[in-house]
Amino acid sequence: MSDKLLVIGEARDGVLRNVTFEAIAAAKKINSDGDIVGVLCGNDDLNAQAQEMIYYGADRVVTVQHDELKTYTSEGYGQAILPVIDDESPDGIIMGHTAIGKDLTPKLASKLESGLISDATEIEVEGDKAVFIRPIYSGKAFEKKTISSGLTFATIRPNNIPALERDESRSGDVSSKEVDIANIRTVIKEVIRKASEGVDLSEANVIIAGGRGVKSEEGFKPLYELADVLGGAVGASRGACDAEYCDYALQIGQTGKVVTPDLYIAVGISGAIQHLAGMSNSKVIVAINKDPEANIFNVADYGIVGDLFDVVPTLIEEVKKLK
C-alpha cells in the first residue's frame, strides 16, 4: 500500500476544478491512512486553493509560484513539479484525466522512467494493492491494472470517483517551494476558450448533446435553454460539428471528449459507435429521436420517440414548472 501520494491540483481562472477533489478522494481510497500531499502551481497567491485541497482531504499542500506558471505549459509545470517529487519521494502521483493531465503525466513519467495508468474510472483495494479499473476498446471492456513496484502516475476520469465531503475543520501545513524555471520554448500568446461558458463539459453532471438531427446552428438554441434550466452543459456528436452546427470544442466521442455525467440527454443523435465511446458510461441516458430504430436507443435507459423540436420545448416547460 502506498504510504505517500501526491495529488497534482488543477485550477481554471483561480478556481480549483472538481476533478482535483476527486483525485484526493482517489488517493484516500488507495490508502486512507497515508500521507496525501497536494501540489499546486501558479503565478498568484495559492494559499486559498491549498486550503480547499486540505478541506477536501489533503493532509498538506506544497505550492509553487512563478511568473512562468501563469498559463500551463508542460515545460513550466514539469520544471515546477519535478523538484517537489524529488523532495517528497512519493509512492504514487494522481491527477485528473483532463487535457492538462493527459499532456503532463506522460512527460513526467517518461522523465522519471516510471509507470503510468491513465483514465481510471474506479479504484479497488485488494489486500495491500490498489487496483485501477479503466475502459478499453472504446468502452466495450474494462481492464484492471495494479502497481507492482516503483513510482507510478495515475489519472482519473472526471465524474467517476466522488469527492469527499468538504470539511472546514480539517487543517494542514501549506508550504512553498522555490524553483528555477528557465528555457521555456513554448510561448503562450493568447488563450481563446470556445464553447466553454457555463458548466465545464468534462465535469458536467448533466449534458444535453445534439446530433445531425438538430439540423442547424439555430436548432441548438433549445438545447442550450434546456441545459440552462437543468444546470448542465451542451455537447454534440461529430456529425453535428462536421456540419458546423456548433464548435468542435463540444464534440463528444472517440475523437472528442469522454464524459460520464449523471444525466446524458441525446437529442437527434443516431448512436454511431464512435459517439457511444464517449458517453456510454453515463449514469442515466435519455434518447430523443424520431427514428424508433436509431442505435442510440440500445444504450438508453429512457427513450422518447418524437420530433425533438416538439419534445425539447415541452421538457423545458415541464422542468420550469418544477422549479
N, C-alpha and C positions, 0 to 999 in steps of 0.2 A: 504494500500500500504506500502511496506517495506521501511523504511527510511534509513536503513543502511544495505548494503550487503557486505559480504566478498567473495572474489574470490581467491581460492587456485590455485596458478600457478604451472605449471609442466614443467620441463626442461629435456632435454637429451643432455649430453655432453656439458653442459653450454649454450645451446640454448633453449629458450622457445618454447614449442610446440604450434602449431597454435590453438589448442583447448583452450589454455589459453585465447587467444584474443577473441575467440568465446564465452567463458564463461563471459568475461567482457561485450560483446555485449548483452548477455542474461540478465545480471544484469541491464544494461541500458534500456533494453526493459521492464523489470519489473517496473522500476522507473527511468526515465531519470533525475529527479531532486534529486535523493537520493545520499547518500554518498557511493561511491564504493571504497572499501578498498582491495587492493591486499595483498596476503600473500605469501612469498617465503621462502623456506628452502634450505639450502645447507651448504657446508663446505668452500666454497671460497667466494670472494667478489661478492655480489649480486646486486650492485648498477646499473650496466648496464642493467641487466634483469628487475630491478624495474623501470628504466626509460622507458623501452619498454612497460611495462604494463601501464604506465601513458600516453605514446603516443597513446596507443590503447583505452584509455577511463577511466582508473582507476584514482580516484581523489588523492589517496595517497597509499603508499605501506609500509607494515611492513615486515622487513626481519629478519630471524632467522638463525644465523650462528653458526655451532657447528661441531666439528670433527665427531660426530656420525651421521651427516646428509649427509655424502659423498655419500652414497648409500641408497636408500629408504628402510626403514623398517616401518611397521605400528606402532611399538613401539616408534621408534625415532621420526617419524613425528607427532605421536599423542602427545608425551610429548612436542614437539615444538609448535604445533598449539593450543592446549587447553589453555595455558596461554594467547595467543593472543585473542582467543574467549572470554575468561573471561574479558580481558581488554576492548575489543571493544563492547561487548554485542550486536551483530548484530541481525537483524530480520531474516536473512537467509544466507546460505553459499552455493556457487555454485562452481562446479568443473567439469572437463571433465569426461565423462563416459569411462575412459581408464582403463587399468589393475590396475594402482595405484588408480585411483578414485573409482573403484569398490571394492577395498580392504580397502581403508582408510575411506571413508564416512560412511559405516555401523558401523564401530567400533567407530568412533567419535559420531555418532548419538546415539548408544547404551549407550556410556559413559555419554552422556548429557541427555539421555532419551528424545530425540527429534525425529521429523519425518524425513522421507527420501523419496524423489521422484526420482526414478532412470531412466536413459535412455530417457530423454525428447528429442523429436525431433523438438518441436515447442513450443512457448510460446505466449499466447494471453492475453490481458488485458481486463477484463470485469468489468467495474465500477472501484471499488477500489481493485479488486482482480486479482492476476496473475493466469492464467490457464495453467497448464503444460500438453502437449499432448504427449503421449508415446504409442508405439506399444505393443500389446499383442497378444497372440495366434499365435506366430511365424510370426507376421506381418500381420495377416489376419484381424485384427481390431485395433482400437485405443481407448484409454480411456483418459478422461480428469480428472485432479486432481487439486484441489485448496488447498491453505494453509488457514486453518480456524483460527488458533491461535498458538502461541508459535514458538520457533526456529525450522526451517526446513532446512535440507540439500537437494540439488538437483544436479543431474549430467546430463550433456547434451551430446548427441551423437555427436561425431565429424562430421564435414562437413554438418551440418544441419542449424545452425544459423550463418549467415555470420558475420565475424568480421567487426568492424568499420574501417573506413579509418585511416591509421596511420597519426598522426598529431604531428609533431615535435614542434609546437608552444605551445602545452599543457605543463603545469608544475604542480608539486605536491610535497608534502612532502614525503621523504623517511626516515623512522626511523628504528632503530634496536631494537630488543627485546632480552635481556639476559635471557637464560633459563638454568635450570639444567636438563641434560639428563643422566639418570643412569639406571642400572639394565636391559640393553638391552640383552634379552635372545637369540635373533636372531643374528647369526653371518654370514655375507656375506663373503664367502671365495673367490668367483670368480664370475664374471658376464660374461656369454657367450651369445652373441646375434647371433642367427641363422637367415639366410634369411632376414636380416634387412638392407642390403646395399642399398643405394639409397633412394628412397622415402618411407616414413613410410606407410605401408599398410592401417592402420586405418585412416590416414589423406590424402591419395592419391586422387587427383581429377580424375585420370584415372587409371583403373585397368584392366589388361589382366589376365583372370583366365582360367586355364586349367583343364580338367577333364580326365577321363579314356581314352577318345578318343585320347588323346595326345600320349598314348601307351608306353611311356618310359621317363626316365630322359633326354635322348638325345632329345626327341620330345619337351621338354620345352624350348630348346635353342632359337627357332624362337620367342617364346612368350616373352622371355627376350629382344630380339632385338627389337620387336615391342614396348614393354614398354619403351625401351630406346629412341626410336625416338619420342615417344609421350610424354615423360617426366612423365611416370607413374610407377606403381608398378605391380608385378606379384603376383597373388593369385592362389588358387587351390580348387577343391572340395575335400570332404573327401575321395572319391573313389581314386583320384589321390594320395593322401597322404598315404592311406592304401596300395596302390600298390607300394609305395616307389619311386614314380617318383619325389617327392620333400619333403621338410621338413614340419612337421605339423605346423610350425610357419606361413605357408602360407595358412592354412585352413580357408575357409570362409563358414559360415553356422551356423546352430543351435548350434552345439558344437564347433564352431570355432569363427572367428571374424565376427562381424556385420559391414558392410561397406555401405556407401552412397556416392559414387563418382559421379562426373558429367557424366562420361562415364564408363560403365562397358561392356567389351567385353568378352563374354563367349565362350570359344573355346573347342569344344569336350565335352561339359557338357550336360547331358541329361535333367537335370532340376528337380531333386528329391526335394520334399517339404522341406527337411532339408537344402538343399543348398539355395533354394529360400528365406528361412527365414533370411539368412544372407546378401542378396543383392537386394531383390525385390524393395527396396525403392531408388535404384539408379536413378538418373535423366534421363539418357538415357541408354538403354540396347541394345546391339547388340549381336546376337547369330550366331555362326558359327558351323554348324553341317551337316553331310551328310545325316542324317535321317530327312526327312521333317515332320515326326510325333513326333519328340522329344518335350517333355513338355516345354523345355526352350523357344520355340517359342511363347508359350502362354503368356509369360510375356515380351517378347522382343518388343522393338519399331521398330527395324530393324532386318531382318533375312537374312542370307546368307546360302543357301543350297549348300554344296560342300565339297570337301576334304580339311580339314584345312591345310594340307601340301602344297596345291596349293594356297589357299586363303591367308594365313598369309604372305608368302613371297611377294605376289602381293601387299598386303596392305602396307608392309614395303617399297617397291619400290615407291608406289604412294605417301606415306607420305613424303619420302625423296625428291621427285620432288617438293613438295610444300614448302620446306624449302629453 
